[in-house]
Amino acid sequence: MRVISAAEEAALLRFAKTLTLGDVHSAEDLVQEALLRAWRHADRLISTQGLARPWLFTVVRRLAIDGLRARRARPVEMCPCDLELDVVPDVGECTLTAHVLRKAMADLSPHHREILVHRYYLDRSVEDTAVELKLPIGTVKSRTSHALRALRRVLVSQGIHARR
């Protein structure tokens, strides 16, 4: 089996890559399964001269066909992250979030509220916010950080667990 594997593995892998449209991992899986099956039928393959190569190529081809048929028979698998996406925005949730956020912002100091409005509501960069508010860039950065922490504390005190 070692001799057969060493002699045929590279050619089988090239063949399997063509069957899997270049998917190396799937091709390696096909070759590994074919070699496993060859090992199980080693007595028959070794006893007949020249049988191993065509037998292995046939097994790889049939495994690829079986895999294709299995994928066609099953429904398309979805990534869990696809399931979490809202197809239609939930207007009620957006309204509730806006209300909760407005209430929490009212509890912030004027400096914190102002910096968060400029950075997140008006979607301004640190540099643009610094120019608009006539503040150094470092002050805008630190004030933004402190304001976000203060907002998180207010939300937690209201029973809302803010995501990071």
ChimeraX commands (.cxc) that place a marker at each C-alpha (Angstrom):
marker #1 position 0.00,0.00,0.00 radius 0.5
marker #1 position 2.89,2.38,0.69 radius 0.5
marker #1 position 4.24,1.77,-2.80 radius 0.5
marker #1 position 0.81,2.36,-4.36 radius 0.5
marker #1 position 0.25,5.47,-2.29 radius 0.5
marker #1 position 3.66,6.93,-3.08 radius 0.5
marker #1 position 3.32,6.19,-6.79 radius 0.5
marker #1 position -0.25,7.39,-7.31 radius 0.5
marker #1 position -1.01,10.06,-4.69 radius 0.5
marker #1 position 0.28,13.08,-6.67 radius 0.5
marker #1 position -1.56,12.06,-9.86 radius 0.5
marker #1 position -4.73,11.31,-7.89 radius 0.5
marker #1 position -4.56,14.73,-6.24 radius 0.5
marker #1 position -4.19,16.49,-9.61 radius 0.5
marker #1 position -7.17,14.53,-10.94 radius 0.5
marker #1 position -9.25,15.22,-7.83 radius 0.5
marker #1 position -8.50,18.97,-8.09 radius 0.5
marker #1 position -10.03,19.01,-11.56 radius 0.5
marker #1 position -13.13,17.24,-10.25 radius 0.5
marker #1 position -13.50,19.71,-7.35 radius 0.5
marker #1 position -12.85,22.78,-9.52 radius 0.5
marker #1 position -9.58,23.51,-7.74 radius 0.5
marker #1 position -10.83,23.05,-4.16 radius 0.5
marker #1 position -7.65,21.61,-2.63 radius 0.5
marker #1 position -9.25,20.55,0.65 radius 0.5
marker #1 position -12.05,18.62,-1.04 radius 0.5
marker #1 position -9.54,17.05,-3.44 radius 0.5
marker #1 position -7.37,15.91,-0.54 radius 0.5
marker #1 position -10.44,14.41,1.14 radius 0.5
marker #1 position -11.29,12.46,-2.03 radius 0.5
marker #1 position -7.75,11.11,-2.35 radius 0.5
marker #1 position -7.57,10.19,1.32 radius 0.5
marker #1 position -10.89,8.32,1.10 radius 0.5
marker #1 position -9.76,6.53,-2.07 radius 0.5
marker #1 position -6.50,5.43,-0.45 radius 0.5
marker #1 position -8.39,4.25,2.62 radius 0.5
marker #1 position -10.63,2.13,0.41 radius 0.5
marker #1 position -7.56,0.82,-1.43 radius 0.5
marker #1 position -6.07,-0.22,1.90 radius 0.5
marker #1 position -9.28,-2.09,2.73 radius 0.5
marker #1 position -9.06,-3.93,-0.63 radius 0.5
marker #1 position -5.27,-4.24,-0.70 radius 0.5
marker #1 position -5.27,-8.00,-1.21 radius 0.5
marker #1 position -7.26,-7.69,-4.45 radius 0.5
marker #1 position -5.27,-4.70,-5.75 radius 0.5
marker #1 position -1.86,-6.20,-5.06 radius 0.5
marker #1 position -2.71,-9.61,-6.51 radius 0.5
marker #1 position -3.65,-8.16,-9.95 radius 0.5
marker #1 position -0.82,-6.33,-11.73 radius 0.5
marker #1 position -1.79,-2.86,-13.05 radius 0.5
marker #1 position -5.19,-2.77,-11.33 radius 0.5
marker #1 position -4.40,-0.20,-8.60 radius 0.5
marker #1 position -4.11,2.95,-10.74 radius 0.5
marker #1 position -7.34,2.63,-12.76 radius 0.5
marker #1 position -9.17,1.38,-9.67 radius 0.5
marker #1 position -8.05,4.40,-7.61 radius 0.5
marker #1 position -8.99,6.90,-10.36 radius 0.5
marker #1 position -12.41,5.29,-10.66 radius 0.5
marker #1 position -12.93,5.49,-6.90 radius 0.5
marker #1 position -11.94,9.18,-6.81 radius 0.5
marker #1 position -14.30,9.96,-9.72 radius 0.5
marker #1 position -17.19,8.08,-8.10 radius 0.5
marker #1 position -16.57,9.74,-4.74 radius 0.5
marker #1 position -16.67,13.15,-6.43 radius 0.5
marker #1 position -19.93,12.27,-8.18 radius 0.5
marker #1 position -21.44,10.96,-4.92 radius 0.5
marker #1 position -20.43,14.17,-3.15 radius 0.5
marker #1 position -22.01,16.31,-5.86 radius 0.5
marker #1 position -25.23,14.29,-5.74 radius 0.5
marker #1 position -25.35,14.54,-1.95 radius 0.5
marker #1 position -24.94,18.32,-2.05 radius 0.5
marker #1 position -27.71,18.61,-4.65 radius 0.5
marker #1 position -30.07,16.43,-2.61 radius 0.5
marker #1 position -29.65,18.44,0.60 radius 0.5
marker #1 position -31.01,21.91,1.12 radius 0.5
marker #1 position -28.45,24.68,0.92 radius 0.5
marker #1 position -26.66,25.06,4.23 radius 0.5
marker #1 position -26.72,28.50,5.75 radius 0.5
marker #1 position -24.08,30.11,7.87 radius 0.5
marker #1 position -25.43,30.93,11.36 radius 0.5
marker #1 position -24.41,34.53,10.73 radius 0.5
marker #1 position -26.82,34.60,7.74 radius 0.5
marker #1 position -29.67,33.62,10.02 radius 0.5
marker #1 position -29.02,36.55,12.34 radius 0.5
marker #1 position -29.54,39.15,9.64 radius 0.5
marker #1 position -32.87,40.95,9.70 radius 0.5
marker #1 position -34.42,40.85,6.24 radius 0.5
marker #1 position -36.77,43.70,7.11 radius 0.5
marker #1 position -35.68,46.32,9.63 radius 0.5
marker #1 position -37.71,46.18,12.81 radius 0.5
marker #1 position -39.19,49.68,13.08 radius 0.5
marker #1 position -40.42,49.03,16.62 radius 0.5
marker #1 position -36.97,48.01,17.79 radius 0.5
marker #1 position -35.38,51.05,16.12 radius 0.5
marker #1 position -37.93,53.34,17.77 radius 0.5
marker #1 position -37.38,51.76,21.17 radius 0.5
marker #1 position -33.62,51.97,20.81 radius 0.5
marker #1 position -33.85,55.64,19.84 radius 0.5
marker #1 position -36.07,56.36,22.85 radius 0.5
marker #1 position -33.76,54.56,25.29 radius 0.5
marker #1 position -30.70,56.25,23.80 radius 0.5
marker #1 position -32.32,59.70,23.95 radius 0.5
marker #1 position -33.20,59.15,27.62 radius 0.5
marker #1 position -29.67,57.96,28.41 radius 0.5
marker #1 position -28.07,60.87,26.53 radius 0.5
marker #1 position -30.15,63.31,28.60 radius 0.5
marker #1 position -28.42,61.95,31.72 radius 0.5
marker #1 position -24.95,62.77,30.38 radius 0.5
marker #1 position -23.01,65.94,31.01 radius 0.5
marker #1 position -23.30,68.57,28.24 radius 0.5
marker #1 position -19.66,68.00,27.17 radius 0.5
marker #1 position -20.18,64.24,26.85 radius 0.5
marker #1 position -23.49,64.63,25.05 radius 0.5
marker #1 position -22.01,67.19,22.63 radius 0.5
marker #1 position -19.00,65.03,21.75 radius 0.5
marker #1 position -21.16,61.93,21.14 radius 0.5
marker #1 position -23.57,63.86,18.95 radius 0.5
marker #1 position -20.73,65.13,16.78 radius 0.5
marker #1 position -18.86,61.82,16.59 radius 0.5
marker #1 position -21.74,59.36,16.18 radius 0.5
marker #1 position -24.97,61.17,15.34 radius 0.5
marker #1 position -23.38,63.60,12.86 radius 0.5
marker #1 position -20.78,60.93,11.94 radius 0.5
marker #1 position -17.83,63.30,12.09 radius 0.5
marker #1 position -14.22,62.23,12.31 radius 0.5
marker #1 position -12.03,63.10,15.28 radius 0.5
marker #1 position -10.34,65.80,13.23 radius 0.5
marker #1 position -13.61,67.36,11.99 radius 0.5
marker #1 position -15.06,67.29,15.51 radius 0.5
marker #1 position -11.94,68.99,16.86 radius 0.5
marker #1 position -12.22,71.78,14.29 radius 0.5
marker #1 position -15.96,72.23,14.85 radius 0.5
marker #1 position -15.72,72.34,18.65 radius 0.5
marker #1 position -12.37,74.20,18.66 radius 0.5
marker #1 position -10.72,71.48,20.75 radius 0.5
marker #1 position -7.38,69.68,20.46 radius 0.5
marker #1 position -7.58,66.25,18.81 radius 0.5
marker #1 position -6.37,64.54,22.00 radius 0.5
marker #1 position -9.19,66.17,23.97 radius 0.5
marker #1 position -11.75,64.94,21.45 radius 0.5
marker #1 position -10.37,61.40,21.71 radius 0.5
marker #1 position -10.30,61.29,25.49 radius 0.5
marker #1 position -13.67,63.04,25.85 radius 0.5
marker #1 position -15.20,60.53,23.41 radius 0.5
marker #1 position -13.80,57.65,25.42 radius 0.5
marker #1 position -15.06,59.10,28.72 radius 0.5
marker #1 position -18.45,59.89,27.17 radius 0.5
marker #1 position -18.89,56.33,25.90 radius 0.5
marker #1 position -18.03,54.93,29.33 radius 0.5
marker #1 position -20.50,57.34,30.95 radius 0.5
marker #1 position -23.19,56.35,28.44 radius 0.5
marker #1 position -22.56,52.67,29.16 radius 0.5
marker #1 position -22.89,53.31,32.92 radius 0.5
marker #1 position -26.20,55.16,32.38 radius 0.5
marker #1 position -27.55,52.33,30.21 radius 0.5
marker #1 position -26.54,49.70,32.76 radius 0.5
marker #1 position -28.17,51.70,35.55 radius 0.5
marker #1 position -31.37,51.65,33.48 radius 0.5
marker #1 position -31.17,47.88,33.25 radius 0.5
marker #1 position -29.84,47.75,29.71 radius 0.5
marker #1 position -26.70,45.74,29.13 radius 0.5
marker #1 position -24.69,47.53,26.48 radius 0.5
marker #1 position -22.78,45.36,23.98 radius 0.5
marker #1 position -19.10,46.04,23.47 radius 0.5
marker link #1:1,2 radius 0.2
marker link #1:2,3 radius 0.2
marker link #1:3,4 radius 0.2
marker link #1:4,5 radius 0.2
marker link #1:5,6 radius 0.2
marker link #1:6,7 radius 0.2
marker link #1:7,8 radius 0.2
marker link #1:8,9 radius 0.2
marker link #1:9,10 radius 0.2
marker link #1:10,11 radius 0.2
marker link #1:11,12 radius 0.2
marker link #1:12,13 radius 0.2
marker link #1:13,14 radius 0.2
marker link #1:14,15 radius 0.2
marker link #1:15,16 radius 0.2
marker link #1:16,17 radius 0.2
marker link #1:17,18 radius 0.2
marker link #1:18,19 radius 0.2
marker link #1:19,20 radius 0.2
marker link #1:20,21 radius 0.2
marker link #1:21,22 radius 0.2
marker link #1:22,23 radius 0.2
marker link #1:23,24 radius 0.2
marker link #1:24,25 radius 0.2
marker link #1:25,26 radius 0.2
marker link #1:26,27 radius 0.2
marker link #1:27,28 radius 0.2
marker link #1:28,29 radius 0.2
marker link #1:29,30 radius 0.2
marker link #1:30,31 radius 0.2
marker link #1:31,32 radius 0.2
marker link #1:32,33 radius 0.2
marker link #1:33,34 radius 0.2
marker link #1:34,35 radius 0.2
marker link #1:35,36 radius 0.2
marker link #1:36,37 radius 0.2
marker link #1:37,38 radius 0.2
marker link #1:38,39 radius 0.2
marker link #1:39,40 radius 0.2
marker link #1:40,41 radius 0.2
marker link #1:41,42 radius 0.2
marker link #1:42,43 radius 0.2
marker link #1:43,44 radius 0.2
marker link #1:44,45 radius 0.2
marker link #1:45,46 radius 0.2
marker link #1:46,47 radius 0.2
marker link #1:47,48 radius 0.2
marker link #1:48,49 radius 0.2
marker link #1:49,50 radius 0.2
marker link #1:50,51 radius 0.2
marker link #1:51,52 radius 0.2
marker link #1:52,53 radius 0.2
marker link #1:53,54 radius 0.2
marker link #1:54,55 radius 0.2
marker link #1:55,56 radius 0.2
marker link #1:56,57 radius 0.2
marker link #1:57,58 radius 0.2
marker link #1:58,59 radius 0.2
marker link #1:59,60 radius 0.2
marker link #1:60,61 radius 0.2
marker link #1:61,62 radius 0.2
marker link #1:62,63 radius 0.2
marker link #1:63,64 radius 0.2
marker link #1:64,65 radius 0.2
marker link #1:65,66 radius 0.2
marker link #1:66,67 radius 0.2
marker link #1:67,68 radius 0.2
marker link #1:68,69 radius 0.2
marker link #1:69,70 radius 0.2
marker link #1:70,71 radius 0.2
marker link #1:71,72 radius 0.2
marker link #1:72,73 radius 0.2
marker link #1:73,74 radius 0.2
marker link #1:74,75 radius 0.2
marker link #1:75,76 radius 0.2
marker link #1:76,77 radius 0.2
marker link #1:77,78 radius 0.2
marker link #1:78,79 radius 0.2
marker link #1:79,80 radius 0.2
marker link #1:80,81 radius 0.2
marker link #1:81,82 radius 0.2
marker link #1:82,83 radius 0.2
marker link #1:83,84 radius 0.2
marker link #1:84,85 radius 0.2
marker link #1:85,86 radius 0.2
marker link #1:86,87 radius 0.2
marker link #1:87,88 radius 0.2
marker link #1:88,89 radius 0.2
marker link #1:89,90 radius 0.2
marker link #1:90,91 radius 0.2
marker link #1:91,92 radius 0.2
marker link #1:92,93 radius 0.2
marker link #1:93,94 radius 0.2
marker link #1:94,95 radius 0.2
marker link #1:95,96 radius 0.2
marker link #1:96,97 radius 0.2
marker link #1:97,98 radius 0.2
marker link #1:98,99 radius 0.2
marker link #1:99,100 radius 0.2
marker link #1:100,101 radius 0.2
marker link #1:101,102 radius 0.2
marker link #1:102,103 radius 0.2
marker link #1:103,104 radius 0.2
marker link #1:104,105 radius 0.2
marker link #1:105,106 radius 0.2
marker link #1:106,107 radius 0.2
marker link #1:107,108 radius 0.2
marker link #1:108,109 radius 0.2
marker link #1:109,110 radius 0.2
marker link #1:110,111 radius 0.2
marker link #1:111,112 radius 0.2
marker link #1:112,113 radius 0.2
marker link #1:113,114 radius 0.2
marker link #1:114,115 radius 0.2
marker link #1:115,116 radius 0.2
marker link #1:116,117 radius 0.2
marker link #1:117,118 radius 0.2
marker link #1:118,119 radius 0.2
marker link #1:119,120 radius 0.2
marker link #1:120,121 radius 0.2
marker link #1:121,122 radius 0.2
marker link #1:122,123 radius 0.2
marker link #1:123,124 radius 0.2
marker link #1:124,125 radius 0.2
marker link #1:125,126 radius 0.2
marker link #1:126,127 radius 0.2
marker link #1:127,128 radius 0.2
marker link #1:128,129 radius 0.2
marker link #1:129,130 radius 0.2
marker link #1:130,131 radius 0.2
marker link #1:131,132 radius 0.2
marker link #1:132,133 radius 0.2
marker link #1:133,134 radius 0.2
marker link #1:134,135 radius 0.2
marker link #1:135,136 radius 0.2
marker link #1:136,137 radius 0.2
marker link #1:137,138 radius 0.2
marker link #1:138,139 radius 0.2
marker link #1:139,140 radius 0.2
marker link #1:140,141 radius 0.2
marker link #1:141,142 radius 0.2
marker link #1:142,143 radius 0.2
marker link #1:143,144 radius 0.2
marker link #1:144,145 radius 0.2
marker link #1:145,146 radius 0.2
marker link #1:146,147 radius 0.2
marker link #1:147,148 radius 0.2
marker link #1:148,149 radius 0.2
marker link #1:149,150 radius 0.2
marker link #1:150,151 radius 0.2
marker link #1:151,152 radius 0.2
marker link #1:152,153 radius 0.2
marker link #1:153,154 radius 0.2
marker link #1:154,155 radius 0.2
marker link #1:155,156 radius 0.2
marker link #1:156,157 radius 0.2
marker link #1:157,158 radius 0.2
marker link #1:158,159 radius 0.2
marker link #1:159,160 radius 0.2
marker link #1:160,161 radius 0.2
marker link #1:161,162 radius 0.2
marker link #1:162,163 radius 0.2
marker link #1:163,164 radius 0.2
view
